[in-house]
Amino acid sequence: MQENEMPRQQKTAVILFSIIAVLFLAAVITGIVYLSGKDAETTGRVRDIFIIVLALESLLIGAALVILVIQLAVLTNLIQNEVKPILTSAKETASNLRGTSQFITRRAVAPIISVTSTLAGFRKLGDIIGFIRKK
């Protein structure tokens, strides 16, 4: 199964939502055509109902925006108070690790390399002069 394929359940939901949207649009168009042939009083009542529905929808959208702003404030607070200290701690740890590796390099690894290279030089000198014979 490829990564960008939608699961079967999600495909079914998208298709169902699309069918419902098309049916709703067809119902709205049918209602507009039907109301265009009616008298002004009926059309006025339907218009008033739509105005009320739109006002309620506006209130709902306003409440959703308030909740969105609150969630954004909570996320900002989380980033400032929780993520920043973790990043600072990780940065300090990396700095300590860098210092430790430099200390080990200067105090342990560099002298060992120096002694080993000196011994290798003496061994090669012994091979050249003939003191050490290979088996």
CORJONOR-V502030 format. One record per helix or strand of 3 or more residues. SS is the DSSP state (hx for helix, st for strand). FROM is the first residue (numbers start at 0). TO is the last residue. If there is no record, write none. Layout:
ss	from	to
SS	FROM	TO
SS	FROM	TO
This chain:
ss	from	to
hx	7	35
hx	39	128
